[in-house]
Amino acid sequence: MRTAVPWPSGPATDVENSELQSLALPHVAKLHAYTPGLQPTEPGWTKLNTNECPYPPSPRVAEAVRREVGESGASLRLYPNPTSGLLRAAIAAHHGLQPANVCIGNGSDEILNLLMRCFCRPDRSAGFMLPSYSLYPVLVGVQDGASTVIPFDRSMKLPLDAMIASGSRVFFLTSPNAPTGVAFANADIEAILARFDGILVVDEAYAPFARENAVGLLARHPRLVVVRTFSKAYALAGIRVGYALAHPDVIGLLDRVRDSYNVSRLSQAAALAALGDTAYHANVVVRVCRTRDHYLKVLGDVGWFTYPSQANFLFTEPRNARGETGPEVAKSAYDYLCAHKVLVRHFPSHALTAPFLRISVGTDDEMLVLWQNLQSWQTHA
Ligand SMILES: *Cc1c(COP(=O)(O)O)cnc(C)c1O
């Protein structure tokens, strides 16, 4: 005989909700979850909204995953290597570092979370720029931590003095920045490190598409942490692997607060294979950058201001037929694209981002669909 269903099959009432929620820690009860970009499941969308790679990963990845699963899948009975040992060593070698300088995470989002766990709480603030990666405030919230938010102005130049004066224990700098694509010079990063006594995390999710990166600074700066991901330039967003490069003492802290089996066998195998196929990776990066630079010029030619991107997306300010820009104009372009099954990203909640659209660089075919739709929007708007 069936007993009562363990939870209501219909929508929970407010009363039930508040009773359960009052059992949670107060800061958890009032959290707002991160808003991920839409992931439509029906076919026919041109999906340029979450900065995924438009090209597939190296064919070696599928081979490696098949090999790891084997004929029977029996290897999956066993836990993965708890330190992602082989991958750690390969990443260290790739960057000219030691395995003790590397911690592998379930996506770089996990690494960012582990850093918050180590360095942020109510009396130890985490700093970050606005606009930048919108996950940071969510992670601070989970920690019930304090934050120091340093605003950009429209120039998107780093306000070094304000960052240094932030008094935060840990500062998260996205470079190249999201959603603007603007990269910061190593000279700026060193200028911060010279006068800031906390941990400086440079979130380099898009660094493979950039001219410069901060890895070479690690040897001289023990308080620098560089965070990378396989999600963007290695086309492995679905496999969830990211990593931190840092001084062994910082890596030791991350290893203490992470789950012991945080990266699956399949993920370790996939990332290792992707890292090994350097020629394939280089080719993907070249193609994405070529398409990006072409459309940066196209948008400039029609008079749309676009930040000089060193990432795999463009942050552009749409201009309607009357030459107007602004939040409503951007919203109109976003809605028009959406109605024509082209998905990009609009960030309406901040004055500096609301007049812009963020467009992930797609294949040349996808970009043509995007551009034709933007042109017909402009003639109709
Ligand atoms: C995409 C992105 C990440 C997340 O990467 P995952 O490895 O997929 O978790 C981290 N930081 C920034 C700035 C990103 O844009």
The ligand as a Gaussian input file, in Angstrom:
#p B3LYP/6-31G(d) Opt

LIG

0 1
 C       32.482000      31.230000     -17.695000
 C       33.204000      31.885000     -16.575000
 C       33.616000      31.151000     -15.462000
 C       33.057000      29.784000     -15.195000
 O       33.723000      28.794000     -15.720000
 P       33.391000      27.295000     -15.358000
 O       34.738000      26.701000     -15.412000
 O       32.468000      26.824000     -16.434000
 O       32.787000      27.195000     -13.999000
 C       34.382000      31.769000     -14.501000
 N       34.690000      33.074000     -14.586000
 C       34.274000      33.820000     -15.621000
 C       34.625000      35.259000     -15.659000
 C       33.514000      33.246000     -16.630000
 O       33.055000      33.991000     -17.625000

